[in-house]
Amino acid sequence: MSPTPEHVLITGATGGIGQALVRTFAEAGFAVIATDLPTTPPPGLASAHYVAADLARFAADARCPLR
């Protein structure tokens, strides 16, 4: 049995840096979850599980601690 791969979540995955990160982590053996605004993922993301999502609404303000 092979070990379970580490997972990585990459946001902004359809941009140039995001695609490079997806490729780099996938080549290193990570299970990659890639996300970006709803769009058709480019072919360069074939090695990742792509989720179209707008994560902006989940942004937190670090000045207001959660209580």
Secondary structure by P-SEA (a helix, b strand, c coil): cccbbbbbbbcccccaaaaaaaaaaaaaccbbbbbcccccccccccccccccccccccccccccccc
